[in-house]
Amino acid sequence: MNDSLAEHFNMFVDNRLNQFELSIENDSQYQELQHILYDMKNIPDVALSLHDNLQTIAEKHAYRQGFIDGLTLMAGCST
């Protein structure tokens, strides 16, 4: 049973990461900041600020996906 639970959990995490990656690929602000960061590697303060902004955008998408997952689980339990 523990192996099955661990397997299902790993599948859940993999699916969540895939959904997250698809979500940020379509975020124009994320892509723009990634390009700026790539072009400005030699400017540490600017790069750090851009990294922080990228992380905030990534977290927003992760939380959104978590909320969707929660609603999906709740909907499945109520039927």
N, C-alpha and C positions, 0 to 999 in steps of 0.2 A: 504494500500500500504506500509506503514512504517513497519508493522508487517512482510509482505512478504519480504521486503528488509532486515530487521534484520534477519529473518530466513535464507535467502540465504547467507547473510554474515557469520552467525554462521556456516552454513554448509561448506562454503568455508574455514573458519579458521580451523574447525575440520579436513577437508580433508588435508589441508596444514600441520597440525601437524602430522597426520598419515603418510603422505608421508615423512616428515622430519625424523620421528622415524624409518621408514623402511630404509631410506637412511643411517643414522648413524649406524644402527645395522650391516650394511655390511662394515663399515669402520674399517679395522683392526687396524689402528693407534689409532682411538678413543677407541676401545675395549681394546687395550694394555694399554693405559693411564688410563682407568677406573680401570683396575685390579691393576696397580701399585698404584694408589691413594687409593684404598680399602686396600691394604696391608700396606700402609705407613701412616695410619691415625694419628699416634702419632708424625709425623715430620711436624710441621706447615709450614715451609718455602718451603719444597719440595712439600707438599700438595697444597699450594697456587700456586706454579709454574705449577704443573700438572693441577690444576683447570683452570688456565688461558689458557693453551694449549688446554684442552678439550673444553673450551668455543670458542676458535678460530676455531677449527675444526667444532663445531656445527654451528657457524655463517656461515662458508663457505658453508655448506650444505643448510642452510636456504636461503642464497643469491642465490645459484644455483637453488633451487626450485622456488624462486621468479622470476628468469630469465625465467625459463621454463614456469611458469604461464603466464608471460607477453607475451611470444611468442605465447602461446596457445590462449590467448585472441586476440592478433593481427591477428592471422590466422583465427579465427572465425569471425572477423569483416570484413575481406577482401573477404569473400565468398558470 
